[in-house]
């Protein structure tokens, strides 16, 4: 536990930079994580903003929890469907509701915990640790196909292919309203929302360029549309941000759907109720294609929408 009082000449500095200069043996990135995890008190009040400025006389108390094991423990109870597996990689169908990687608030019960238990000694090691190599992620409440590396070689090769956009990815999404035109592209740089750090947003400065190609597969009147989305890039929340920013947020999206859409009034009562009650973003990673990093064989995997999304489409179709 570090107890610090800001002195003359240090006022105005970011609190994470101030702590990095004064808290021995802690990197700035580690301090930033601790602040965001709720480990910093400022004059007795919780402070979670690393960019907050310090002032003279401010009393800071930074609590560093005991170090956790470098490798999360395996857990047999984590459920997912294996689509393909060999010595180099594993392809799986992630269910909605499953967090991919341990993080504050989700230290156990993640996909990584389940993969460690499932793969066992077949994990050769990534970065000196016996752990799965997470090449890409799906949001907790997004379902669908993922590939995970089991060796350092596979991890590096797959990461390069994702970065170079050599991966075939298709998603199914249900959005409010009907985008016009019915097929096209959503483009715009995506960065952290300055007003809400949990959200991403289109930004003119500081974001990363993103491109989503879409086409309508099924219209439910003018109230909702089943879309196929192809990613040219892989930014955090990309599909959710692009559709929301263009006036067609995904059904059930807890972050980017802040009010009842006007398009909902175009649906019959039963369909409208089903759409408004859908408990997660209606998004499924339906297809993933890539070149095997060790054999060079072209692989492609597709999974159907989970039962909750299928039931949603049936309710909408009755309109």
C-alpha positions as CSV (number, residue, x, y, z in Angstrom):
1,X,0.0,0.0,0.0
2,X,1.4,3.4,-1.1
3,X,0.6,6.6,0.8
4,X,1.5,9.7,-1.1
5,X,0.8,13.5,-0.7
6,X,1.2,15.7,-3.7
7,X,3.8,18.4,-3.2
8,X,4.5,21.8,-4.7
9,X,5.7,21.5,-8.3
10,X,3.8,18.3,-9.0
11,X,0.3,19.7,-9.4
12,X,-1.4,19.3,-12.7
13,X,0.3,16.0,-13.6
14,X,-1.8,13.0,-14.6
15,X,-2.4,10.8,-11.5
16,X,-1.1,7.7,-13.3
17,X,2.1,9.5,-14.3
18,X,2.5,10.9,-10.8
19,X,2.2,7.5,-9.2
20,X,4.5,5.8,-11.7
21,X,7.2,8.3,-10.7
22,X,6.6,7.9,-7.0
23,X,5.4,4.3,-6.5
24,X,8.5,2.0,-6.6
25,X,8.6,-1.0,-8.9
26,X,5.2,-0.3,-10.5
27,X,4.9,0.5,-14.3
28,X,2.5,3.1,-15.5
29,X,0.4,0.5,-17.3
30,X,0.2,-1.6,-14.1
31,X,-0.8,1.6,-12.2
32,X,-3.4,2.5,-14.8
33,X,-5.0,-1.0,-14.4
34,X,-5.0,-0.7,-10.7
35,X,-6.7,2.7,-10.9
36,X,-9.4,1.4,-13.3
37,X,-9.9,-1.6,-11.0
38,X,-10.8,0.7,-8.1
39,X,-7.5,0.4,-6.1
40,X,-6.9,4.2,-5.7
41,X,-8.3,6.5,-3.0
42,X,-8.0,10.3,-3.5
43,X,-8.7,12.2,-0.3
44,X,-10.6,9.2,0.9
45,X,-12.7,8.9,-2.3
46,X,-12.5,6.2,-4.9
47,X,-10.8,7.5,-8.1
48,X,-11.0,5.4,-11.3
49,X,-9.7,7.9,-13.9
50,X,-6.0,7.6,-14.7
51,X,-6.0,10.9,-16.5
52,X,-7.2,12.9,-13.6
53,X,-4.9,15.8,-12.6
54,X,-3.3,15.9,-9.1
55,X,-3.2,19.0,-7.0
56,X,-1.1,20.2,-4.1
57,X,-1.9,18.5,-0.8
58,X,-3.9,15.7,-2.4
59,X,-3.6,12.5,-0.4
60,X,-3.4,9.3,-2.5
61,X,-3.6,5.8,-1.2
62,X,-2.8,3.1,-3.8
63,X,-3.5,-0.5,-2.7
64,X,-1.7,-3.2,-4.7
65,X,-3.4,-6.6,-4.3
66,X,-1.4,-9.8,-4.0
67,X,0.0,-11.0,-7.3
68,X,-2.1,-13.7,-9.0
69,X,-0.5,-16.7,-10.8
70,X,0.7,-15.8,-14.2
71,X,-1.3,-18.6,-15.8
72,X,-5.1,-18.8,-14.9
73,X,-6.2,-22.1,-13.5
74,X,-8.0,-24.6,-15.7
75,X,-11.7,-25.1,-15.0
76,X,-13.6,-28.1,-16.4
77,X,-17.1,-26.5,-15.9
78,X,-16.7,-23.9,-18.7
79,X,-18.9,-24.9,-21.6
80,X,-18.1,-24.4,-25.3
81,X,-18.3,-26.5,-28.5
82,X,-15.1,-27.6,-30.2
83,X,-15.4,-27.4,-34.0
84,X,-11.8,-28.4,-34.9
85,X,-8.6,-29.1,-33.0
86,X,-5.0,-30.2,-33.8
87,X,-1.6,-29.8,-32.2
88,X,-1.4,-26.1,-33.3
89,X,-4.8,-24.6,-32.8
90,X,-8.4,-25.0,-31.7
91,X,-11.6,-23.6,-33.3
92,X,-14.6,-23.3,-31.1
93,X,-18.2,-21.9,-31.0
94,X,-18.3,-19.5,-28.1
95,X,-21.7,-19.2,-26.4
96,X,-23.1,-15.8,-25.5
97,X,-22.5,-14.8,-21.9
98,X,-19.0,-16.3,-21.8
99,X,-16.1,-13.9,-21.1
100,X,-13.0,-14.7,-23.2
101,X,-10.1,-13.7,-20.9
102,X,-9.8,-13.2,-17.1
103,X,-10.0,-9.6,-16.0
104,X,-10.9,-7.7,-12.8
105,X,-14.5,-8.8,-12.0
106,X,-14.1,-11.9,-14.2
107,X,-11.1,-13.8,-12.8
108,X,-12.6,-17.2,-13.2
109,X,-15.1,-19.0,-15.4
110,X,-13.7,-17.6,-18.6
111,X,-13.0,-19.2,-21.9
112,X,-9.3,-19.2,-21.2
113,X,-9.9,-21.1,-17.9
114,X,-11.9,-23.7,-19.9
115,X,-9.3,-24.0,-22.7
116,X,-6.5,-24.6,-20.2
117,X,-8.5,-27.5,-18.7
118,X,-9.6,-28.8,-22.1
119,X,-6.2,-28.6,-23.8
120,X,-4.0,-29.7,-20.9
121,X,-0.5,-30.6,-21.9
122,X,-1.2,-30.0,-25.6
123,X,-0.6,-26.3,-24.8
124,X,3.0,-25.8,-25.8
125,X,3.4,-22.4,-24.4
126,X,2.8,-18.8,-25.4
127,X,5.2,-16.1,-24.2
128,X,6.9,-18.6,-21.8
129,X,3.6,-19.6,-20.2
130,X,1.5,-22.7,-20.7
131,X,-1.7,-20.9,-21.8
132,X,-3.9,-20.5,-24.9
133,X,-3.0,-17.8,-27.4
134,X,-6.0,-15.5,-27.8
135,X,-5.7,-14.1,-31.3
136,X,-9.0,-12.3,-31.5
137,X,-11.9,-11.8,-29.1
138,X,-15.6,-11.8,-29.1
139,X,-17.5,-9.6,-26.6
140,X,-19.0,-11.5,-23.7
141,X,-22.5,-11.4,-25.1
142,X,-21.6,-12.1,-28.7
143,X,-21.7,-15.7,-29.8
144,X,-19.9,-17.5,-32.6
145,X,-16.7,-18.9,-34.1
146,X,-13.2,-18.2,-32.6
147,X,-9.8,-19.6,-33.3
148,X,-7.2,-20.0,-30.5
149,X,-3.5,-20.8,-30.9
150,X,-1.9,-23.6,-28.9
151,X,1.7,-22.9,-29.9
152,X,3.9,-19.8,-30.2
153,X,4.3,-20.3,-33.9
154,X,0.6,-20.6,-34.6
155,X,-0.1,-17.6,-32.4
156,X,2.4,-15.3,-34.2
157,X,1.2,-16.4,-37.7
158,X,-2.5,-16.0,-36.9
159,X,-1.9,-12.7,-35.3
160,X,-0.1,-11.5,-38.4
161,X,-3.0,-12.7,-40.7
162,X,-5.5,-10.9,-38.6
163,X,-3.5,-7.7,-38.6
164,X,-3.0,-8.0,-42.4
165,X,-6.8,-8.6,-42.9
166,X,-6.2,-12.0,-44.4
167,X,-9.1,-13.5,-42.4
168,X,-12.6,-14.2,-43.7
169,X,-15.1,-13.1,-41.1
170,X,-18.9,-12.9,-41.4
171,X,-21.3,-11.9,-38.7
172,X,-25.1,-12.0,-38.5
173,X,-26.7,-9.1,-36.7
174,X,-30.3,-7.9,-36.2
175,X,-30.6,-4.1,-36.3
176,X,-33.4,-1.6,-35.8
177,X,-34.9,-0.2,-38.9
178,X,-33.7,-0.7,-42.5
179,X,-30.3,0.7,-43.5
180,X,-30.3,2.5,-46.8
181,X,-28.9,1.4,-49.1
182,X,-29.7,-2.2,-48.3
183,X,-26.1,-3.1,-48.9
184,X,-23.0,-1.0,-48.6
185,X,-20.2,0.1,-46.2
186,X,-20.0,1.8,-42.9
187,X,-16.7,3.5,-42.4
188,X,-15.1,5.7,-39.7
189,X,-12.3,5.7,-37.2
190,X,-13.2,4.1,-33.8
191,X,-11.8,5.2,-30.5
192,X,-12.7,5.3,-26.8
193,X,-15.8,7.4,-26.1
194,X,-14.6,10.4,-24.1
195,X,-17.8,10.6,-22.1
196,X,-18.1,6.9,-21.3
197,X,-14.9,4.8,-21.1
198,X,-16.9,1.6,-21.4
199,X,-18.1,2.6,-24.9
200,X,-16.4,3.1,-28.2
201,X,-17.3,5.8,-30.7
202,X,-16.6,7.3,-34.1
203,X,-13.9,9.9,-33.6
204,X,-12.1,12.4,-35.8
205,X,-8.8,12.2,-33.9
206,X,-7.1,9.4,-32.0
207,X,-9.2,6.5,-33.4
208,X,-8.3,3.6,-35.7
209,X,-9.8,3.4,-39.2
210,X,-12.5,0.8,-39.4
211,X,-14.6,-0.6,-42.3
212,X,-17.7,-2.8,-42.1
213,X,-19.4,-4.1,-45.2
214,X,-23.0,-5.1,-44.8
215,X,-26.0,-6.4,-46.7
216,X,-29.6,-7.0,-45.7
217,X,-30.7,-10.7,-45.6
218,X,-34.2,-10.3,-44.3
219,X,-36.5,-7.4,-43.7
220,X,-39.1,-7.4,-40.9
221,X,-41.3,-4.6,-42.4
222,X,-39.5,-1.4,-41.7
223,X,-39.0,-2.2,-38.0
224,X,-35.9,-4.5,-38.0
225,X,-33.5,-6.2,-40.4
226,X,-31.3,-9.3,-40.4
227,X,-27.9,-8.2,-41.7
228,X,-24.7,-10.0,-42.8
229,X,-21.6,-8.0,-41.8
230,X,-18.1,-8.6,-43.2
231,X,-15.2,-7.0,-41.4
232,X,-12.3,-5.4,-43.3
233,X,-10.9,-4.4,-39.9
234,X,-11.3,-5.7,-36.3
235,X,-11.8,-2.9,-33.9
236,X,-13.4,-3.2,-30.5
237,X,-17.2,-3.1,-30.8
238,X,-16.8,-2.3,-34.5
239,X,-20.2,-3.6,-35.8
240,X,-22.0,-2.3,-32.8
241,X,-20.5,1.2,-33.1
242,X,-20.9,1.5,-36.9
243,X,-24.6,0.5,-36.9
244,X,-25.4,2.7,-33.9
245,X,-23.6,5.7,-35.3
246,X,-25.6,5.3,-38.5
247,X,-28.9,5.2,-36.8
248,X,-29.5,1.4,-36.7
249,X,-28.3,0.1,-33.4
250,X,-28.4,-3.7,-32.8
251,X,-31.4,-5.1,-30.9
252,X,-30.7,-5.7,-27.3
253,X,-27.3,-3.8,-27.2
254,X,-26.8,-2.7,-23.6
255,X,-24.1,-0.1,-24.5
256,X,-25.2,1.5,-27.7
257,X,-29.0,1.3,-27.5
258,X,-29.9,4.0,-24.9
259,X,-33.6,4.7,-25.8
260,X,-36.5,2.8,-27.5
261,X,-35.9,3.3,-31.2
262,X,-38.7,4.9,-33.3
263,X,-38.5,1.9,-35.7
264,X,-39.9,-0.3,-32.9
265,X,-43.3,1.3,-33.5
266,X,-43.4,-0.3,-37.0
267,X,-43.6,-3.8,-35.4
268,X,-46.7,-5.6,-34.3
269,X,-47.1,-5.7,-30.5
270,X,-45.8,-9.3,-30.0
271,X,-42.8,-8.8,-32.3
272,X,-42.0,-5.4,-30.7
273,X,-42.1,-7.0,-27.2
274,X,-39.7,-9.8,-28.3
275,X,-37.3,-7.3,-29.8
276,X,-37.3,-4.9,-26.8
277,X,-36.9,-7.8,-24.4
278,X,-34.0,-9.4,-26.1
279,X,-31.3,-9.5,-23.4
280,X,-28.1,-9.0,-25.3
281,X,-26.8,-7.5,-28.5
282,X,-28.2,-9.6,-31.4
283,X,-24.8,-10.4,-32.9
284,X,-23.3,-13.8,-33.9
285,X,-19.9,-14.5,-35.5
286,X,-21.2,-17.0,-38.1
287,X,-18.2,-17.7,-40.3
288,X,-14.4,-17.7,-39.9
289,X,-12.0,-18.7,-42.6
290,X,-8.2,-18.6,-42.5
291,X,-5.0,-20.4,-43.7
292,X,-3.7,-22.9,-41.2
293,X,-0.5,-21.3,-39.9
294,X,1.5,-24.6,-40.0
295,X,0.1,-26.7,-42.8
296,X,-1.0,-24.0,-45.2
297,X,-4.4,-25.6,-45.7
298,X,-7.4,-23.3,-46.2
299,X,-9.9,-23.8,-43.4
300,X,-13.4,-22.3,-43.0
301,X,-16.0,-22.8,-40.3
302,X,-19.6,-21.8,-40.0
303,X,-22.1,-22.0,-37.0
304,X,-25.8,-21.4,-37.0
305,X,-27.3,-18.7,-34.8
306,X,-27.9,-19.7,-31.2
307,X,-31.4,-20.6,-30.1
308,X,-32.2,-17.1,-28.6
309,X,-31.4,-15.3,-31.9
310,X,-33.4,-17.9,-33.9
311,X,-36.4,-17.4,-31.6
312,X,-36.1,-13.7,-32.0
313,X,-36.2,-14.0,-35.8
314,X,-39.2,-16.2,-35.6
315,X,-41.0,-13.7,-33.4
316,X,-40.1,-10.9,-35.9
317,X,-41.1,-13.0,-38.9
318,X,-44.6,-13.4,-37.5
319,X,-45.1,-9.7,-38.1
